Amino acid sequence: MHPDRVVIGSEQASTWAADEAARLYEPLGSPVVRTDVASAEMIKLASNAFLATKISFINEIANVCEEVGADVGEVAHGMGLDPRIGPNFLNAGIGYGGSCFPKDVSALKQLAGNSGYHFQLLNAVIEVNELQKRRVVNKLKKHLGSLVGKQIALLGLAFKPNTDDMREASSVVLTARLQGEGARVKAYDPVAEDRARELITGAEMCESALDVLKGADAAVIVTEWPEFRDLDLDGAKKAMSNPLIVDGRNLLDPDRVRNAGFVYEGIGRP
């Protein structure tokens, strides 16, 4: 109900259909962009591809931060104060998902390819997004060695909090990678369990955060649900076989987690 803009594409500058569409959206009070059909489609694809690029960029910066001892949170804050960049979509993590970003990035890449143009930047955006899941697995292996027979708890399944949307969710790829390494996966999400069962096989679904942590050799925060920020760390440590948390969304306070006796791994945090 509060869009930044409404984009209307029509074959001619003014047609009855485009005029009616503009009239329908007028009560929203948002800027209306009237343009041709191809440009309207490109506005949509280019906008989501740019935001996906921003996410992959900050994830690459996070990976460099880990190598040089910088804190990606501080880096993103400093970057975001520049009005040419802005603070949005600079949260490092395990990659983007959902119904729009993966689809539109792939669509724009395909559209360019069909016209004979090689959109090299989008290839890198997609590759970085996939590699972020692999880096989470490598963080687990760094501390646990082989994952064969290890029990890994996933906190969150939906592609973002406050939704049960599982489309292109990072949890789907991550679960498959962990199972491919021989790990046993348990998972908990406050609302997305039913949708997740349609896409994830072989993982045990649990009823609560503490339940999923019972006997776990490590926990991975996949979705930044608010309840995970307030996780009972004492109870979690008692429940787990090994107190290791890989924070895929940089949700937790590292000092608080480490002071509670955990080994903590974030994304782009020293």
C-alpha positions as CSV (number, residue, x, y, z in Angstrom):
1,M,0.0,0.0,0.0
2,H,3.1,2.3,0.2
3,P,5.1,1.6,-3.0
4,D,8.1,3.7,-3.9
5,R,6.8,3.9,-7.4
6,V,4.2,2.4,-9.7
7,V,5.5,1.4,-13.2
8,I,3.1,1.1,-16.1
9,G,4.2,-0.2,-19.4
10,S,2.1,0.2,-22.5
11,E,2.6,-0.1,-26.3
12,Q,1.6,3.5,-26.8
13,A,2.2,6.6,-24.7
14,S,-1.5,6.7,-23.8
15,T,-4.0,3.9,-24.1
16,W,-7.2,3.4,-22.2
17,A,-5.7,0.4,-20.3
18,A,-2.7,2.4,-19.2
19,D,-4.8,5.4,-18.3
20,E,-7.1,3.2,-16.2
21,A,-4.2,1.5,-14.5
22,A,-2.7,4.9,-13.5
23,R,-6.1,6.0,-12.2
24,L,-6.5,2.8,-10.1
25,Y,-3.1,3.4,-8.4
26,E,-3.5,7.2,-8.0
27,P,-4.9,6.9,-4.5
28,L,-1.6,5.4,-3.3
29,G,0.0,8.8,-3.8
30,S,3.2,7.2,-5.2
31,P,5.2,8.4,-8.3
32,V,3.9,6.8,-11.5
33,V,6.3,5.9,-14.2
34,R,4.6,5.7,-17.6
35,T,6.9,4.0,-20.2
36,D,7.0,1.3,-23.0
37,V,6.5,-2.3,-22.2
38,A,10.1,-3.4,-22.6
39,S,11.4,-0.6,-20.4
40,A,8.8,-1.3,-17.7
41,E,9.9,-5.0,-17.6
42,M,13.5,-3.9,-17.5
43,I,12.9,-1.6,-14.6
44,K,11.5,-4.5,-12.5
45,L,14.3,-6.9,-13.5
46,A,17.1,-4.3,-13.1
47,S,15.9,-3.2,-9.7
48,N,15.9,-6.7,-8.2
49,A,19.1,-7.6,-9.9
50,F,20.8,-4.5,-8.5
51,L,19.6,-5.3,-4.9
52,A,20.8,-8.9,-5.4
53,T,24.2,-7.5,-6.6
54,K,24.4,-5.4,-3.5
55,I,23.8,-8.5,-1.3
56,S,26.4,-10.5,-3.1
57,F,28.9,-7.6,-2.9
58,I,28.6,-7.2,0.9
59,N,29.0,-11.0,1.2
60,E,32.2,-10.9,-0.8
61,I,33.3,-8.0,1.5
62,A,32.5,-10.1,4.5
63,N,34.6,-12.9,3.2
64,V,37.6,-10.5,2.8
65,C,36.9,-9.1,6.3
66,E,37.4,-12.6,7.7
67,E,40.8,-12.8,6.1
68,V,42.0,-9.4,7.2
69,G,40.4,-9.2,10.6
70,A,37.8,-6.5,9.8
71,D,34.2,-6.5,11.0
72,V,31.7,-6.4,8.2
73,G,29.1,-4.9,10.4
74,E,31.3,-1.9,11.0
75,V,32.2,-1.8,7.3
76,A,28.6,-1.9,6.2
77,H,27.7,0.8,8.7
78,G,30.4,3.1,7.4
79,M,29.5,2.4,3.8
80,G,25.8,3.0,4.4
81,L,26.3,6.5,5.7
82,D,27.4,7.5,2.2
83,P,24.1,8.6,0.6
84,R,25.2,7.3,-2.8
85,I,25.3,3.8,-1.3
86,G,22.7,3.8,1.5
87,P,22.4,1.3,4.4
88,N,19.8,-1.1,2.9
89,F,20.7,-4.6,1.7
90,L,24.2,-4.4,3.2
91,N,23.6,-7.3,5.7
92,A,26.1,-10.0,5.2
93,G,24.8,-13.6,5.5
94,I,24.3,-16.8,3.7
95,G,22.8,-15.3,0.6
96,Y,19.5,-14.1,-0.9
97,G,16.4,-16.2,-1.6
98,G,12.7,-15.7,-2.0
99,S,10.4,-15.4,-5.0
100,C,11.9,-12.3,-6.7
101,F,15.7,-12.0,-6.5
102,P,16.8,-15.5,-7.8
103,K,14.1,-15.5,-10.5
104,D,14.7,-11.9,-11.7
105,V,18.5,-12.2,-11.7
106,S,18.2,-15.4,-13.8
107,A,15.6,-13.8,-16.0
108,L,17.7,-10.8,-16.8
109,K,20.8,-12.9,-17.4
110,Q,18.7,-15.1,-19.8
111,L,17.2,-12.0,-21.5
112,A,20.6,-10.6,-22.1
113,G,21.9,-13.9,-23.3
114,N,19.0,-14.3,-25.8
115,S,20.0,-11.0,-27.3
116,G,23.6,-12.0,-27.6
117,Y,24.9,-10.1,-24.6
118,H,27.0,-11.8,-22.0
119,F,26.0,-10.3,-18.6
120,Q,29.2,-11.2,-16.8
121,L,28.4,-9.3,-13.5
122,L,25.2,-11.3,-13.0
123,N,27.1,-14.6,-13.4
124,A,29.3,-13.5,-10.5
125,V,26.3,-12.4,-8.4
126,I,24.7,-15.9,-8.8
127,E,28.0,-17.7,-8.1
128,V,28.7,-15.7,-4.9
129,N,25.2,-16.4,-3.7
130,E,25.7,-20.1,-4.1
131,L,29.2,-20.1,-2.6
132,Q,27.9,-18.5,0.6
133,K,26.1,-21.8,1.5
134,R,29.3,-23.7,0.9
135,R,31.2,-21.4,3.2
136,V,28.8,-22.2,6.0
137,V,29.5,-25.9,5.5
138,N,33.2,-25.1,5.6
139,K,32.9,-23.2,8.9
140,L,31.3,-26.3,10.4
141,K,34.0,-28.6,9.0
142,K,36.7,-26.3,10.4
143,H,35.5,-27.0,13.9
144,L,34.0,-30.5,13.6
145,G,36.2,-32.1,10.9
146,S,34.2,-34.6,8.9
147,L,30.4,-34.1,9.2
148,V,29.6,-37.7,8.7
149,G,27.2,-38.7,11.5
150,K,27.3,-35.2,13.0
151,Q,24.0,-33.7,14.1
152,I,23.4,-30.2,12.7
153,A,20.6,-28.0,14.0
154,L,19.1,-25.4,11.6
155,L,17.4,-22.5,13.3
156,G,15.0,-21.1,10.7
157,L,13.9,-22.4,7.3
158,A,12.0,-19.6,5.6
159,F,13.9,-17.3,3.3
160,K,13.4,-14.4,5.6
161,P,11.6,-13.8,9.0
162,N,7.9,-13.1,9.4
163,T,6.9,-15.3,6.5
164,D,6.4,-19.0,5.7
165,D,7.7,-18.5,2.2
166,M,10.2,-21.2,1.3
167,R,10.8,-20.2,-2.4
168,E,14.5,-20.4,-3.1
169,A,15.2,-20.5,0.7
170,S,18.8,-20.9,1.6
171,S,17.8,-23.7,4.0
172,V,16.9,-26.0,1.1
173,V,20.3,-25.8,-0.5
174,L,22.1,-25.9,2.9
175,T,20.2,-29.0,4.1
176,A,21.1,-30.8,0.8
177,R,24.8,-29.9,1.2
178,L,24.9,-31.0,4.8
179,Q,23.2,-34.3,4.0
180,G,25.7,-34.7,1.1
181,E,28.5,-34.4,3.7
182,G,26.9,-37.2,5.7
183,A,25.4,-35.0,8.5
184,R,22.0,-35.6,10.2
185,V,19.9,-32.4,9.9
186,K,17.3,-31.3,12.4
187,A,15.4,-28.0,11.8
188,Y,13.0,-25.6,13.5
189,D,11.1,-22.7,12.1
190,P,8.3,-20.9,13.9
191,V,5.9,-20.9,10.9
192,A,7.4,-22.5,7.8
193,E,7.5,-26.1,8.8
194,D,4.6,-27.2,6.6
195,R,5.9,-25.5,3.5
196,A,9.4,-26.7,4.3
197,R,8.3,-30.4,4.4
198,E,7.3,-30.0,0.7
199,L,10.9,-29.1,-0.3
200,I,13.1,-30.7,2.3
201,T,13.4,-34.4,2.8
202,G,15.4,-36.4,5.3
203,A,15.5,-33.7,7.9
204,E,13.8,-34.0,11.3
205,M,11.4,-31.1,12.1
206,C,11.3,-30.0,15.7
207,E,8.8,-28.0,17.8
208,S,11.1,-25.4,19.4
209,A,14.5,-23.9,19.3
210,L,15.7,-25.8,22.4
211,D,14.2,-29.0,21.0
212,V,16.1,-28.8,17.8
213,L,19.4,-28.2,19.7
214,K,19.1,-31.4,21.8
215,G,22.2,-33.5,21.1
216,A,23.4,-31.1,18.3
217,D,27.1,-31.0,17.4
218,A,26.5,-27.5,16.0
219,A,23.7,-25.0,15.3
220,V,23.3,-22.8,12.3
221,I,21.1,-19.7,12.3
222,V,19.6,-19.6,8.8
223,T,16.7,-17.2,9.3
224,E,16.9,-14.1,11.5
225,W,13.7,-14.8,13.5
226,P,13.5,-12.4,16.6
227,E,13.1,-15.3,19.0
228,F,16.5,-16.6,18.0
229,R,18.1,-13.3,19.1
230,D,16.7,-14.0,22.6
231,L,17.8,-17.6,22.6
232,D,18.3,-19.1,26.1
233,L,22.0,-19.6,25.8
234,D,22.4,-21.5,29.1
235,G,19.6,-23.9,28.1
236,A,21.0,-24.2,24.6
237,K,24.5,-25.1,25.9
238,K,23.1,-27.8,28.2
239,A,21.0,-29.2,25.3
240,M,23.8,-29.4,22.8
241,S,26.5,-32.1,22.6
242,N,29.0,-29.5,21.4
243,P,28.5,-25.7,21.9
244,L,29.2,-24.4,18.4
245,I,27.0,-21.7,16.7
246,V,27.4,-20.6,13.1
247,D,25.5,-17.4,12.9
248,G,24.5,-17.2,9.2
249,R,22.7,-13.9,9.7
250,N,25.0,-12.1,12.2
251,L,22.0,-12.0,14.5
252,L,23.6,-12.6,17.9
253,D,26.1,-10.6,19.9
254,P,29.4,-12.5,19.6
255,D,30.7,-11.5,23.0
256,R,27.5,-12.6,24.7
257,V,27.6,-16.0,22.9
258,R,31.2,-16.6,23.6
259,N,30.9,-15.5,27.3
260,A,28.1,-18.2,27.6
261,G,30.7,-20.8,26.6
262,F,30.1,-21.2,22.9
263,V,32.4,-21.3,20.0
264,Y,30.9,-18.6,17.7
265,E,31.3,-18.1,14.0
266,G,29.6,-15.2,12.2
267,I,29.8,-14.0,8.6
268,G,32.6,-11.4,8.1
269,R,33.2,-11.0,11.8
270,P,36.7,-11.3,13.3
